């Protein structure tokens, strides 16, 4: 097929290879009696060695739990969560960290990237990297381990590796918490304080989880949810990221919706050039790292046969995008949201709209609109990638205060402000050194964390 490199198409046949099958692993097999199990029920478990950057062993106790969950329409499903615990400890708090998997390939899920594989692929597939973000994001999640908490990273796309599916990642996240609490070595219960955290694709899953929590898992004690750059206004995101450094997220999004909806797949193909159809097909064969690198500065205008307004007005396409966008529903979970004002992937207008919907429903929300970095052209710089790092200490400082609140209610109402950078706040600066410099380094060196 033709390959994108820096946004330029290289001539070649337009036949994409079939997605590679995951290595045979009976651990992921669904049992025949899946429908009879309650959501969150554990199907099987195994002890593993978890790895950061898909390479370096982490000095923690680690397990994987296959558990029963629900698909978008509440049909029985199963997925896996990877549980990390400070060596020899029995934590009394749980952090559910939703990683930015952003892929429809099962091998990109946390349960694979935290257990096996290398960041460099020597396959004959185009592109130098098959790097899955969960292997790197565990360095952020290690901040929870250093507090002595258990940390769980669910495959929130399910064993069928969904992306941008409505409701389903929320169910998978909530049932992953239930599974950890049902896991006897944890000695936890529904009263165990739980925090949620995620960025970008992980923020999408986290936002669905807090919206579905009251109706789907009301018994859980979620003391706070912190997430950044949630792309819940997909139309705004499509327009904003086009031609930017991370424009390769566009075919990833279209591939995710196409996997859910055959009608969408048929409709979008009608508007794609042969080269565009090939790019979309190949996207399902790779993890986010490879897709983003191969499709730098992706510009959909080169691959569409009609203007974007015409494409988005197609009834099927419009319906499927709307199903994945802001629902207008609120939440009872205290929530901290952070987003770059100059964000190209999750434009600030969309996150503003999401926050307004939560606030209108009475949700206790702390919202920080970050001006760092300044308005630099997104063709050479990524605000999205920058705020993922600069916003993390402030988010974790807020989350830690909620986890240590002893069940005290959060301040009611919404606290919205635009700041130069949350990194300059006293709480964020206090977390920066130990939580986001020392802990990741210790994790990579195999030193005990939080024990």
C-alpha positions as a Markdown table, in Angstrom:
| # | Residue | x | y | z |
|---|---|---|---|---|
| 1 | Unk | 0.0 | 0.0 | 0.0 |
| 2 | Unk | 1.0 | 3.6 | -0.2 |
| 3 | Unk | 2.6 | 4.8 | 3.0 |
| 4 | Unk | 2.3 | 8.3 | 4.5 |
| 5 | Unk | 5.5 | 9.9 | 5.8 |
| 6 | Unk | 5.3 | 13.5 | 6.8 |
| 7 | Unk | 2.0 | 13.7 | 5.1 |
| 8 | Unk | 3.3 | 12.6 | 1.6 |
| 9 | Unk | 1.9 | 9.6 | -0.1 |
| 10 | Unk | 4.4 | 7.2 | -1.6 |
| 11 | Unk | 3.2 | 5.4 | -4.7 |
| 12 | Unk | 2.3 | 1.8 | -4.4 |
| 13 | Unk | -0.5 | -0.7 | -4.4 |
| 14 | Unk | -3.5 | 0.1 | -2.2 |
| 15 | Unk | -4.1 | -3.3 | -0.7 |
| 16 | Unk | -3.7 | -3.3 | 3.1 |
| 17 | Unk | -2.5 | -6.4 | 4.9 |
| 18 | Unk | -5.0 | -8.1 | 7.3 |
| 19 | Unk | -4.5 | -7.1 | 10.9 |
| 20 | Unk | -2.1 | -9.4 | 12.6 |
| 21 | Unk | -3.6 | -12.0 | 15.0 |
| 22 | Unk | -2.6 | -11.7 | 18.6 |
| 23 | Unk | -0.4 | -14.5 | 19.9 |
| 24 | Unk | -2.4 | -17.5 | 21.0 |
| 25 | Unk | -3.2 | -17.1 | 24.7 |
| 26 | Unk | -6.0 | -19.1 | 26.2 |
| 27 | Unk | -6.1 | -16.6 | 29.1 |
| 28 | Unk | -8.2 | -14.3 | 27.0 |
| 29 | Unk | -10.8 | -16.9 | 26.0 |
| 30 | Unk | -14.4 | -16.2 | 27.0 |
| 31 | Unk | -16.1 | -18.9 | 29.0 |
| 32 | Unk | -19.3 | -20.5 | 27.7 |
| 33 | Unk | -21.2 | -19.3 | 30.7 |
| 34 | Unk | -20.1 | -15.7 | 30.4 |
| 35 | Unk | -23.7 | -14.4 | 30.3 |
| 36 | Unk | -24.5 | -16.0 | 33.7 |
| 37 | Unk | -21.7 | -14.1 | 35.5 |
| 38 | Unk | -22.3 | -10.8 | 37.2 |
| 39 | Unk | -20.4 | -7.7 | 35.8 |
| 40 | Unk | -17.0 | -7.6 | 37.5 |
| 41 | Unk | -16.8 | -11.3 | 38.2 |
| 42 | Unk | -13.3 | -12.8 | 37.8 |
| 43 | Unk | -13.0 | -15.5 | 35.2 |
| 44 | Unk | -9.3 | -16.3 | 35.6 |
| 45 | Unk | -6.1 | -14.8 | 37.0 |
| 46 | Unk | -2.4 | -15.1 | 36.6 |
| 47 | Unk | 0.7 | -13.7 | 38.2 |
| 48 | Unk | 2.9 | -11.7 | 35.8 |
| 49 | Unk | 6.1 | -9.6 | 35.6 |
| 50 | Unk | 5.0 | -6.1 | 34.5 |
| 51 | Unk | 7.3 | -4.0 | 32.4 |
| 52 | Unk | 7.7 | -0.3 | 31.8 |
| 53 | Unk | 8.4 | 0.9 | 28.3 |
| 54 | Unk | 7.6 | -2.7 | 27.2 |
| 55 | Unk | 11.1 | -3.6 | 28.3 |
| 56 | Unk | 12.1 | -2.9 | 31.9 |
| 57 | Unk | 10.7 | -5.1 | 34.7 |
| 58 | Unk | 8.9 | -3.2 | 37.4 |
| 59 | Unk | 9.7 | -4.3 | 41.0 |
| 60 | Unk | 6.1 | -4.8 | 42.1 |
| 61 | Unk | 3.7 | -7.7 | 42.6 |
| 62 | Unk | 1.5 | -7.9 | 39.5 |
| 63 | Unk | -1.5 | -9.9 | 38.3 |
| 64 | Unk | -3.8 | -10.0 | 35.4 |
| 65 | Unk | -7.5 | -10.6 | 35.9 |
| 66 | Unk | -9.9 | -11.6 | 33.1 |
| 67 | Unk | -13.4 | -10.4 | 34.2 |
| 68 | Unk | -16.9 | -10.1 | 32.9 |
| 69 | Unk | -18.0 | -6.7 | 31.7 |
| 70 | Unk | -20.5 | -5.3 | 29.2 |
| 71 | Unk | -20.4 | -4.1 | 25.6 |
| 72 | Unk | -22.0 | -0.8 | 24.5 |
| 73 | Unk | -25.4 | -2.3 | 24.4 |
| 74 | Unk | -25.0 | -4.2 | 27.7 |
| 75 | Unk | -24.3 | -7.5 | 25.9 |
| 76 | Unk | -21.9 | -9.8 | 28.0 |
| 77 | Unk | -18.3 | -9.2 | 27.3 |
| 78 | Unk | -14.9 | -9.9 | 29.0 |
| 79 | Unk | -11.7 | -8.0 | 29.3 |
| 80 | Unk | -8.5 | -7.8 | 31.3 |
| 81 | Unk | -7.1 | -5.5 | 33.9 |
| 82 | Unk | -3.4 | -5.5 | 35.0 |
| 83 | Unk | -3.0 | -4.9 | 38.7 |
| 84 | Unk | 0.2 | -3.6 | 40.2 |
| 85 | Unk | 0.9 | -3.6 | 44.0 |
| 86 | Unk | 3.9 | -2.4 | 46.0 |
| 87 | Unk | 5.9 | -5.5 | 46.7 |
| 88 | Unk | 4.5 | -7.5 | 49.7 |
| 89 | Unk | 1.8 | -4.9 | 50.5 |
| 90 | Unk | -2.0 | -5.1 | 50.8 |
| 91 | Unk | -3.1 | -1.6 | 49.8 |
| 92 | Unk | -6.3 | 0.0 | 51.1 |
| 93 | Unk | -6.8 | 2.3 | 48.1 |
| 94 | Unk | -7.0 | 1.8 | 44.4 |
| 95 | Unk | -6.1 | 3.9 | 41.4 |
| 96 | Unk | -7.6 | 2.9 | 38.1 |
| 97 | Unk | -5.4 | 4.3 | 35.4 |
| 98 | Unk | -7.0 | 4.4 | 31.9 |
| 99 | Unk | -4.1 | 4.4 | 29.4 |
| 100 | Unk | -4.4 | 6.1 | 25.9 |
| 101 | Unk | -4.4 | 2.8 | 24.0 |
| 102 | Unk | -6.0 | 4.5 | 20.9 |
| 103 | Unk | -5.9 | 1.4 | 18.7 |
| 104 | Unk | -8.1 | -1.4 | 17.5 |
| 105 | Unk | -5.3 | -3.9 | 17.7 |
| 106 | Unk | -5.5 | -6.2 | 20.8 |
| 107 | Unk | -1.7 | -6.3 | 21.1 |
| 108 | Unk | -1.7 | -2.6 | 21.9 |
| 109 | Unk | -3.8 | -3.1 | 25.1 |
| 110 | Unk | -2.1 | -2.6 | 28.5 |
| 111 | Unk | -2.3 | -6.4 | 29.2 |
| 112 | Unk | 0.0 | -7.0 | 26.3 |
| 113 | Unk | 2.3 | -4.0 | 26.4 |
| 114 | Unk | 2.9 | -4.3 | 30.2 |
| 115 | Unk | 3.8 | -8.0 | 29.9 |
| 116 | Unk | 5.5 | -8.8 | 26.6 |
| 117 | Unk | 7.1 | -7.1 | 23.7 |
| 118 | Unk | 9.7 | -4.6 | 22.8 |
| 119 | Unk | 9.3 | -1.0 | 21.7 |
| 120 | Unk | 11.1 | -1.7 | 18.5 |
| 121 | Unk | 9.6 | -4.0 | 15.9 |
| 122 | Unk | 11.7 | -5.9 | 13.5 |
| 123 | Unk | 8.8 | -6.9 | 11.4 |
| 124 | Unk | 8.6 | -6.3 | 7.7 |
| 125 | Unk | 5.6 | -4.0 | 8.2 |
| 126 | Unk | 6.3 | -0.4 | 7.3 |
| 127 | Unk | 7.3 | 2.0 | 10.1 |
| 128 | Unk | 10.0 | 1.6 | 12.7 |
| 129 | Unk | 7.9 | 1.5 | 15.8 |
| 130 | Unk | 5.1 | -0.5 | 17.2 |
| 131 | Unk | 5.2 | 1.3 | 20.6 |
| 132 | Unk | 2.1 | 1.1 | 22.7 |
| 133 | Unk | 1.5 | 4.0 | 25.1 |
| 134 | Unk | 0.5 | 1.9 | 28.2 |
| 135 | Unk | 4.1 | 0.7 | 28.5 |
| 136 | Unk | 5.2 | 4.3 | 28.9 |
| 137 | Unk | 2.1 | 5.6 | 30.9 |
| 138 | Unk | 2.9 | 3.2 | 33.7 |
| 139 | Unk | 5.6 | 5.6 | 34.6 |
| 140 | Unk | 2.9 | 8.2 | 35.4 |
| 141 | Unk | 0.8 | 5.5 | 37.2 |
| 142 | Unk | 3.8 | 4.7 | 39.4 |
| 143 | Unk | 2.9 | 7.9 | 41.3 |
| 144 | Unk | 0.0 | 5.9 | 42.8 |
| 145 | Unk | 2.3 | 3.0 | 43.6 |
| 146 | Unk | 4.6 | 5.3 | 45.5 |
| 147 | Unk | 1.6 | 6.3 | 47.7 |
| 148 | Unk | 1.2 | 2.6 | 48.6 |
| 149 | Unk | -2.0 | 2.3 | 46.4 |
| 150 | Unk | -2.8 | -0.6 | 44.2 |
| 151 | Unk | -2.8 | 0.5 | 40.5 |
| 152 | Unk | -5.0 | -1.2 | 37.9 |
| 153 | Unk | -4.7 | -0.6 | 34.1 |
| 154 | Unk | -7.8 | -2.0 | 32.4 |
| 155 | Unk | -8.0 | -3.0 | 28.7 |
| 156 | Unk | -10.9 | -0.6 | 28.5 |
| 157 | Unk | -11.4 | -1.4 | 24.8 |
| 158 | Unk | -12.2 | -5.0 | 25.7 |
| 159 | Unk | -10.6 | -8.1 | 24.3 |
| 160 | Unk | -11.9 | -7.1 | 20.9 |
| 161 | Unk | -9.9 | -3.8 | 21.2 |
| 162 | Unk | -12.5 | -1.1 | 20.6 |
| 163 | Unk | -11.7 | 2.6 | 20.4 |
| 164 | Unk | -14.2 | 5.5 | 20.7 |
| 165 | Unk | -17.1 | 3.1 | 21.4 |
| 166 | Unk | -19.7 | 4.9 | 23.5 |
| 167 | Unk | -20.4 | 3.7 | 27.0 |
| 168 | Unk | -18.4 | 0.5 | 26.7 |
| 169 | Unk | -15.0 | 1.9 | 28.0 |
| 170 | Unk | -16.9 | 3.2 | 31.0 |
| 171 | Unk | -18.4 | -0.2 | 31.7 |
| 172 | Unk | -15.0 | -1.9 | 31.3 |
| 173 | Unk | -13.3 | 0.6 | 33.7 |
| 174 | Unk | -16.0 | 0.2 | 36.4 |
| 175 | Unk | -16.1 | -3.6 | 36.1 |
| 176 | Unk | -12.3 | -3.6 | 36.3 |
| 177 | Unk | -12.5 | -1.9 | 39.7 |
| 178 | Unk | -15.1 | -4.4 | 40.7 |
| 179 | Unk | -12.8 | -7.2 | 39.6 |
| 180 | Unk | -9.9 | -5.9 | 41.7 |
| 181 | Unk | -12.2 | -5.6 | 44.7 |
| 182 | Unk | -13.3 | -9.2 | 44.1 |
| 183 | Unk | -9.7 | -10.5 | 43.9 |
| 184 | Unk | -9.1 | -12.1 | 47.3 |
| 185 | Unk | -5.4 | -11.1 | 47.6 |
| 186 | Unk | -6.4 | -7.4 | 47.5 |
| 187 | Unk | -8.7 | -7.7 | 50.6 |
| 188 | Unk | -10.8 | -4.8 | 49.2 |
| 189 | Unk | -14.5 | -4.1 | 49.1 |
| 190 | Unk | -16.9 | -1.7 | 47.5 |
| 191 | Unk | -16.0 | 0.8 | 50.2 |
| 192 | Unk | -12.4 | 0.9 | 49.2 |
| 193 | Unk | -11.5 | 4.5 | 48.1 |
| 194 | Unk | -10.9 | 4.5 | 44.3 |
| 195 | Unk | -9.4 | 7.2 | 42.0 |
| 196 | Unk | -9.6 | 7.4 | 38.2 |
| 197 | Unk | -6.9 | 9.0 | 36.0 |
| 198 | Unk | -6.3 | 9.2 | 32.3 |
| 199 | Unk | -5.3 | 11.4 | 29.5 |
| 200 | Unk | -6.5 | 11.7 | 25.9 |
| 201 | Unk | -7.9 | 8.3 | 25.0 |
| 202 | Unk | -7.7 | 7.4 | 28.7 |
| 203 | Unk | -9.6 | 10.5 | 29.5 |
| 204 | Unk | -12.4 | 9.4 | 27.1 |
| 205 | Unk | -12.7 | 6.1 | 29.0 |
| 206 | Unk | -12.6 | 7.9 | 32.4 |
| 207 | Unk | -15.3 | 10.4 | 31.3 |
| 208 | Unk | -17.6 | 7.6 | 30.2 |
| 209 | Unk | -16.9 | 5.8 | 33.6 |
| 210 | Unk | -18.0 | 8.8 | 35.7 |
| 211 | Unk | -21.1 | 9.3 | 33.5 |
| 212 | Unk | -22.1 | 5.7 | 33.8 |
| 213 | Unk | -21.2 | 5.2 | 37.4 |
| 214 | Unk | -24.4 | 6.1 | 39.1 |
| 215 | Unk | -26.6 | 3.8 | 36.9 |
| 216 | Unk | -24.1 | 1.0 | 36.3 |
| 217 | Unk | -22.0 | 0.7 | 39.5 |
| 218 | Unk | -23.6 | 2.9 | 42.2 |
| 219 | Unk | -21.9 | 0.8 | 45.0 |
| 220 | Unk | -18.4 | 1.9 | 44.1 |
| 221 | Unk | -16.7 | 4.5 | 46.2 |
| 222 | Unk | -15.0 | 6.7 | 43.6 |
| 223 | Unk | -13.6 | 9.6 | 45.6 |
| 224 | Unk | -12.3 | 11.5 | 42.5 |
| 225 | Unk | -11.5 | 11.3 | 38.8 |
| 226 | Unk | -8.8 | 13.3 | 37.2 |
| 227 | Unk | -8.4 | 13.4 | 33.4 |
| 228 | Unk | -7.0 | 15.6 | 30.7 |
| 229 | Unk | -7.8 | 16.4 | 27.1 |
| 230 | Unk | -10.9 | 14.3 | 26.6 |
| 231 | Unk | -11.8 | 14.2 | 23.0 |
| 232 | Unk | -15.6 | 14.2 | 23.5 |
| 233 | Unk | -16.4 | 16.7 | 20.7 |
| 234 | Unk | -15.2 | 14.6 | 17.8 |
| 235 | Unk | -16.3 | 17.0 | 15.1 |
| 236 | Unk | -14.2 | 19.8 | 16.7 |
| 237 | Unk | -11.3 | 17.4 | 17.1 |
| 238 | Unk | -11.4 | 16.3 | 13.5 |
| 239 | Unk | -11.2 | 19.9 | 12.3 |
| 240 | Unk | -8.6 | 21.1 | 14.9 |
| 241 | Unk | -6.0 | 18.3 | 14.5 |
| 242 | Unk | -6.1 | 18.2 | 10.7 |
| 243 | Unk | -2.7 | 19.0 | 9.3 |
| 244 | Unk | -1.1 | 19.2 | 12.8 |
| 245 | Unk | 1.8 | 17.2 | 14.0 |
| 246 | Unk | -0.6 | 14.6 | 15.5 |
| 247 | Unk | -2.9 | 14.6 | 12.5 |
| 248 | Unk | -2.4 | 10.8 | 12.3 |
| 249 | Unk | -5.0 | 10.5 | 15.1 |
| 250 | Unk | -7.7 | 11.1 | 12.4 |
| 251 | Unk | -7.4 | 7.7 | 10.7 |
| 252 | Unk | -7.2 | 6.1 | 14.1 |
| 253 | Unk | -10.5 | 7.6 | 15.0 |
| 254 | Unk | -12.2 | 6.7 | 11.7 |
| 255 | Unk | -10.9 | 3.1 | 12.1 |
| 256 | Unk | -12.3 | 2.8 | 15.6 |
| 257 | Unk | -15.7 | 4.0 | 14.6 |
| 258 | Unk | -15.6 | 1.7 | 11.5 |
| 259 | Unk | -14.9 | -1.3 | 13.7 |
| 260 | Unk | -18.0 | -0.6 | 15.7 |
| 261 | Unk | -20.3 | 0.3 | 12.9 |
| 262 | Unk | -20.4 | -1.5 | 9.5 |
| 263 | Unk | -22.7 | 1.2 | 8.3 |
| 264 | Unk | -20.1 | 3.9 | 9.2 |
| 265 | Unk | -17.4 | 1.9 | 7.5 |
| 266 | Unk | -19.4 | 1.7 | 4.3 |
| 267 | Unk | -20.4 | 5.3 | 4.4 |
| 268 | Unk | -16.9 | 6.7 | 5.0 |
| 269 | Unk | -15.4 | 4.5 | 2.3 |
| 270 | Unk | -17.7 | 6.2 | -0.2 |
| 271 | Unk | -15.9 | 9.5 | 0.5 |
| 272 | Unk | -12.3 | 8.2 | 0.6 |
| 273 | Unk | -9.9 | 8.1 | -2.3 |
| 274 | Unk | -8.3 | 4.6 | -2.9 |
| 275 | Unk | -5.2 | 5.9 | -1.1 |
| 276 | Unk | -7.4 | 7.1 | 1.8 |
| 277 | Unk | -9.1 | 3.7 | 2.1 |
| 278 | Unk | -5.7 | 2.0 | 2.2 |
| 279 | Unk | -4.4 | 4.3 | 5.0 |
| 280 | Unk | -7.5 | 3.6 | 7.0 |
| 281 | Unk | -7.2 | -0.1 | 6.5 |
| 282 | Unk | -3.6 | -0.2 | 7.6 |
| 283 | Unk | -4.3 | 1.8 | 10.7 |
| 284 | Unk | -6.0 | -1.2 | 12.2 |
| 285 | Unk | -2.7 | -3.1 | 12.0 |
| 286 | Unk | -0.6 | -0.9 | 14.3 |
| 287 | Unk | -0.4 | 0.7 | 17.7 |
| 288 | Unk | -0.7 | 4.5 | 18.2 |
| 289 | Unk | 3.0 | 5.1 | 18.1 |
| 290 | Unk | 3.5 | 3.7 | 14.7 |
| 291 | Unk | 0.2 | 5.2 | 13.3 |
| 292 | Unk | 1.1 | 8.6 | 14.5 |
| 293 | Unk | 4.6 | 8.5 | 13.1 |
| 294 | Unk | 3.5 | 7.1 | 9.7 |
| 295 | Unk | 0.8 | 9.7 | 9.4 |
| 296 | Unk | 2.5 | 12.9 | 10.7 |
| 297 | Unk | 0.7 | 16.1 | 9.5 |
| 298 | Unk | -2.2 | 14.0 | 8.1 |
| 299 | Unk | -4.5 | 16.2 | 6.0 |
| 300 | Unk | -7.9 | 14.6 | 5.3 |
| 301 | Unk | -8.4 | 17.0 | 2.3 |
| 302 | Unk | -5.9 | 14.9 | 0.3 |
| 303 | Unk | -7.9 | 11.7 | 0.9 |
| 304 | Unk | -11.5 | 12.8 | 0.7 |
| 305 | Unk | -13.5 | 13.0 | -2.5 |
| 306 | Unk | -16.0 | 15.6 | -1.0 |
| 307 | Unk | -15.5 | 18.6 | 1.4 |
| 308 | Unk | -15.6 | 17.7 | 5.0 |
| 309 | Unk | -18.9 | 19.4 | 5.6 |
| 310 | Unk | -20.5 | 17.1 | 3.1 |
| 311 | Unk | -19.0 | 14.1 | 4.7 |
| 312 | Unk | -20.1 | 15.1 | 8.2 |
| 313 | Unk | -23.6 | 15.7 | 7.0 |
| 314 | Unk | -24.0 | 12.1 | 5.8 |
| 315 | Unk | -26.8 | 10.7 | 8.1 |
| 316 | Unk | -24.9 | 7.6 | 9.1 |
| 317 | Unk | -21.6 | 9.4 | 9.8 |
| 318 | Unk | -23.4 | 12.2 | 11.6 |
| 319 | Unk | -25.3 | 9.7 | 13.8 |
| 320 | Unk | -22.2 | 7.6 | 14.8 |
| 321 | Unk | -20.1 | 10.7 | 15.6 |
| 322 | Unk | -23.0 | 12.1 | 17.7 |
| 323 | Unk | -23.2 | 8.9 | 19.7 |
| 324 | Unk | -19.6 | 9.3 | 20.7 |
| 325 | Unk | -19.8 | 13.0 | 21.6 |
| 326 | Unk | -20.9 | 14.9 | 24.6 |
| 327 | Unk | -24.1 | 13.4 | 26.0 |
| 328 | Unk | -25.2 | 16.3 | 28.2 |
| 329 | Unk | -25.2 | 13.9 | 31.2 |
| 330 | Unk | -23.6 | 15.0 | 34.5 |
| 331 | Unk | -21.9 | 13.0 | 37.3 |
| 332 | Unk | -21.8 | 12.8 | 41.0 |
| 333 | Unk | -18.1 | 12.0 | 41.0 |
| 334 | Unk | -15.8 | 14.9 | 42.1 |
| 335 | Unk | -13.8 | 15.6 | 38.9 |
| 336 | Unk | -10.6 | 17.4 | 37.9 |
| 337 | Unk | -10.2 | 18.2 | 34.2 |
| 338 | Unk | -7.2 | 19.9 | 32.5 |
| 339 | Unk | -6.8 | 20.9 | 28.9 |
| 340 | Unk | -4.4 | 23.1 | 26.9 |
| 341 | Unk | -6.0 | 26.3 | 25.7 |
| 342 | Unk | -4.1 | 26.0 | 22.4 |
| 343 | Unk | -4.8 | 22.2 | 22.3 |
| 344 | Unk | -4.9 | 20.7 | 18.8 |
| 345 | Unk | -6.2 | 17.2 | 19.5 |
| 346 | Unk | -8.9 | 18.0 | 22.1 |
| 347 | Unk | -9.7 | 21.6 | 21.3 |
| 348 | Unk | -10.6 | 23.8 | 24.3 |
| 349 | Unk | -14.0 | 24.5 | 22.9 |
| 350 | Unk | -15.0 | 20.9 | 23.2 |
| 351 | Unk | -13.7 | 20.5 | 26.7 |
| 352 | Unk | -15.4 | 23.7 | 27.7 |
| 353 | Unk | -18.6 | 22.3 | 26.4 |
| 354 | Unk | -18.1 | 19.0 | 28.3 |
| 355 | Unk | -17.4 | 20.9 | 31.6 |
| 356 | Unk | -20.5 | 23.1 | 31.1 |
| 357 | Unk | -22.6 | 20.0 | 30.7 |
| 358 | Unk | -21.2 | 18.5 | 34.0 |
| 359 | Unk | -21.6 | 21.8 | 35.8 |
| 360 | Unk | -25.2 | 22.3 | 34.6 |
| 361 | Unk | -26.0 | 19.0 | 36.3 |
| 362 | Unk | -24.5 | 20.0 | 39.6 |
| 363 | Unk | -21.2 | 18.1 | 39.4 |
| 364 | Unk | -18.3 | 19.2 | 41.6 |
| 365 | Unk | -15.7 | 20.0 | 38.9 |
| 366 | Unk | -12.3 | 21.6 | 39.1 |
| 367 | Unk | -11.3 | 22.7 | 35.6 |
| 368 | Unk | -7.9 | 24.1 | 34.7 |
| 369 | Unk | -7.4 | 25.6 | 31.2 |
| 370 | Unk | -3.6 | 25.7 | 30.6 |
| 371 | Unk | -2.0 | 28.4 | 28.6 |
| 372 | Unk | 1.4 | 26.6 | 28.4 |
| 373 | Unk | 2.8 | 26.3 | 25.9 |
| 374 | Unk | 2.1 | 29.6 | 24.0 |
| 375 | Unk | 0.4 | 29.6 | 20.7 |
| 376 | Unk | 3.1 | 27.9 | 18.6 |
| 377 | Unk | 2.1 | 26.4 | 15.2 |
| 378 | Unk | 0.8 | 22.9 | 15.8 |
| 379 | Unk | 2.6 | 21.7 | 12.7 |
| 380 | Unk | 5.9 | 21.9 | 14.6 |
| 381 | Unk | 4.7 | 21.5 | 18.2 |
| 382 | Unk | 2.1 | 19.5 | 20.1 |
| 383 | Unk | 0.3 | 21.2 | 22.9 |
| 384 | Unk | -1.5 | 17.9 | 23.4 |
| 385 | Unk | 1.8 | 16.1 | 24.1 |
| 386 | Unk | 3.1 | 18.9 | 26.3 |
| 387 | Unk | 0.2 | 19.2 | 28.6 |
| 388 | Unk | 0.1 | 15.5 | 29.1 |
| 389 | Unk | 3.4 | 16.0 | 31.0 |
| 390 | Unk | 3.0 | 19.5 | 32.5 |
| 391 | Unk | -0.6 | 18.9 | 33.6 |
| 392 | Unk | 0.1 | 15.6 | 35.3 |
| 393 | Unk | 1.6 | 16.8 | 38.6 |
| 394 | Unk | -1.4 | 19.1 | 39.3 |
| 395 | Unk | -3.9 | 16.4 | 38.4 |
| 396 | Unk | -2.2 | 14.0 | 40.7 |
| 397 | Unk | -1.9 | 16.5 | 43.6 |
| 398 | Unk | -5.7 | 17.0 | 43.4 |
| 399 | Unk | -6.3 | 13.3 | 43.1 |
| 400 | Unk | -4.1 | 12.5 | 46.1 |
| 401 | Unk | -6.1 | 15.0 | 48.2 |
| 402 | Unk | -9.3 | 13.3 | 47.2 |
| 403 | Unk | -7.9 | 9.8 | 48.0 |
| 404 | Unk | -6.7 | 11.0 | 51.4 |
| 405 | Unk | -9.9 | 12.9 | 52.2 |
| 406 | Unk | -11.4 | 10.2 | 54.4 |
| 407 | Unk | -14.6 | 10.3 | 52.5 |
| 408 | Unk | -15.2 | 14.0 | 53.0 |
| 409 | Unk | -17.5 | 15.5 | 50.3 |
| 410 | Unk | -15.8 | 17.6 | 47.6 |
| 411 | Unk | -16.5 | 21.3 | 47.4 |
| 412 | Unk | -19.7 | 21.8 | 45.6 |
| 413 | Unk | -20.0 | 23.7 | 42.3 |
| 414 | Unk | -17.5 | 24.4 | 39.6 |
| 415 | Unk | -14.1 | 25.9 | 39.9 |
| 416 | Unk | -13.0 | 27.0 | 36.5 |
| 417 | Unk | -9.9 | 29.1 | 35.8 |
| 418 | Unk | -7.3 | 29.7 | 33.0 |
| 419 | Unk | -3.8 | 29.6 | 34.3 |
| 420 | Unk | -0.3 | 29.9 | 32.7 |
| 421 | Unk | 0.5 | 26.4 | 33.8 |
| 422 | Unk | -0.8 | 24.1 | 36.6 |
| 423 | Unk | 2.8 | 23.0 | 37.0 |
| 424 | Unk | 3.5 | 26.2 | 38.9 |
| 425 | Unk | 0.9 | 25.5 | 41.6 |
| 426 | Unk | 2.4 | 24.7 | 45.0 |
| 427 | Unk | 0.8 | 21.2 | 45.1 |
| 428 | Unk | 2.0 | 20.4 | 41.6 |
| 429 | Unk | 5.5 | 21.5 | 42.3 |
| 430 | Unk | 5.5 | 19.4 | 45.5 |
| 431 | Unk | 4.6 | 16.3 | 43.4 |
| 432 | Unk | 7.0 | 17.0 | 40.5 |
| 433 | Unk | 10.2 | 15.8 | 42.1 |
| 434 | Unk | 9.2 | 12.7 | 44.0 |
| 435 | Unk | 6.3 | 11.5 | 41.9 |
| 436 | Unk | 7.3 | 12.4 | 38.4 |
| 437 | Unk | 11.1 | 12.3 | 38.4 |
| 438 | Unk | 12.2 | 10.0 | 41.2 |
| 439 | Unk | 9.4 | 7.4 | 40.9 |
| 440 | Unk | 9.6 | 6.9 | 37.1 |
| 441 | Unk | 13.4 | 6.6 | 37.4 |
| 442 | Unk | 13.1 | 4.1 | 40.2 |
| 443 | Unk | 10.5 | 2.2 | 38.2 |
| 444 | Unk | 12.9 | 2.0 | 35.2 |
| 445 | Unk | 15.8 | 0.9 | 37.4 |
| 446 | Unk | 13.7 | -1.9 | 39.0 |
| 447 | Unk | 13.8 | -0.4 | 42.5 |
| 448 | Unk | 10.9 | -1.2 | 44.8 |
| 449 | Unk | 8.1 | 1.4 | 44.6 |
| 450 | Unk | 5.9 | 2.2 | 47.6 |
| 451 | Unk | 7.0 | -0.7 | 49.7 |
